[in-house]
Amino acid sequence: MIEILVNGQRRQAEAGLTLASLLAALDLPALRVAVERNGRVVPRGSFATEPVEPGDRFEMVTLVGGG
């Protein structure tokens, strides 16, 4: 297990995860979320290959539609 920060909260995650698998574990829809990793926006096309490493800081926001 590794420790990461997600939206300011400490979390434990399995070693070897990709960002896509982390989003799935957090039950966040990859098509409706924007992710910043360590101050850098991660392109959606990189989610499947972007590694999650110890100490990473993620900011994640989901898009919500409505009227």
Number of C-alpha atoms within 10 A of each C-alpha: 10 15 17 19 18 18 13 10 10 12 12 12 17 14 13 13 18 18 23 21 20 18 17 12 11 10 9 16 13 19 9 11 14 16 21 16 17 13 11 11 13 16 11 16 10 12 17 14 12 17 17 23 17 16 12 15 21 22 17 15 13 13 9 7 5 3 2
